[in-house]
Amino acid sequence: MPDELNLSNLKPAQARKDRKRIGRGLGSGKGRYSGRGIKGQKSRAGSHKMRAGFEGGQMPIYMRLGKQRGSTSKDAMPIGPFRTYSQPVNVGSLDAFDADTEVTPELLKERGLIRSTRKDVKVLGNGELSTKLTVVAHAVSAVAREKIEAAGGSVTVLREPKRRKKSRQFGPKPAAKNAAPELGETAGDEKQPEGEG
């Protein structure tokens, strides 16, 4: 670079590149359609600002596919967006506590067995337990309850389990035990063998 800058040695920092001049006649190479092709949506202004998932007005793929039903789907209203999550803790993990310890969600959080005390805690029956403990949790499986009580401990449930409604069975009704006898027969009549009078 020269020591002094003047109009005779002034140059841009990098090489300049002329912009693409479109619509300036067929001889320019970018005339007539100006590089946009023939008609159609992509030849219009604003055609490259379509939202994600837009398929030209036809039914998009995420609306054509079937929805997943059940408590695992956000489409299953009102279950989906408001579904609850229980943090599992196995019985085998509780064996590390000292005897006669009251195991609460706060203590489990302190020991690093659960992440948060704002979510429910459910004790599951995987593993063995030989220590007498007092377990306080939101839910306890039947196997876990048996193992805790077999070790001499006790269980306190913070949330009562919801009772499931009996499903209605559709089908033929079972025959009544004391059904009325058919016409022409009485309850005491018995068929006599042929040939006997």
GIDADA-V841454 format. One record per backbone hydrogen bond with DSSP energy under -1.0 kcal/mol. CO is the residue of the C=O (numbers start at 1). NH is the residue of the N-H. E is the energy in kcal/mol with one decimal. If there is no record, write none. Layout:
BEGIN
co: (CO | CO)
nh: (NH | NH)
e: (E | E)
END
This chain:
BEGIN
co: (26 | 30 | 31 | 31 | 33 | 40 | 41 | 44 | 46 | 51 | 55 | 60 | 60 | 61 | 70 | 75 | 76 | 80 | 87 | 89 | 91 | 94 | 101 | 103 | 104 | 105 | 106 | 107 | 108 | 120 | 121 | 121 | 122 | 123 | 124 | 126 | 132 | 133 | 134 | 135 | 137 | 139 | 141 | 142 | 143 | 144 | 145 | 146 | 147 | 148 | 149 | 154 | 156 | 177 | 182 | 193)
nh: (29 | 23 | 33 | 34 | 36 | 43 | 44 | 47 | 49 | 54 | 58 | 63 | 64 | 65 | 73 | 77 | 80 | 83 | 122 | 124 | 94 | 97 | 134 | 136 | 108 | 109 | 110 | 111 | 113 | 87 | 138 | 139 | 89 | 141 | 91 | 92 | 100 | 154 | 103 | 156 | 158 | 123 | 145 | 146 | 147 | 148 | 149 | 150 | 151 | 153 | 152 | 135 | 137 | 179 | 185 | 196)
e: (-1.2 | -3.9 | -1.5 | -1.6 | -1.5 | -1.2 | -1.5 | -1.2 | -1.2 | -1.6 | -1.1 | -1.3 | -1.3 | -1.9 | -1.3 | -1.7 | -4.2 | -1.6 | -2.4 | -2.5 | -1.0 | -1.5 | -2.4 | -3.1 | -2.3 | -2.1 | -1.9 | -2.0 | -2.4 | -3.5 | -1.2 | -1.6 | -2.2 | -2.4 | -1.5 | -2.2 | -3.0 | -1.9 | -2.5 | -2.8 | -3.0 | -2.3 | -2.3 | -2.0 | -2.0 | -2.3 | -2.4 | -2.1 | -1.2 | -2.4 | -1.2 | -2.6 | -2.1 | -1.0 | -1.6 | -1.2)
END
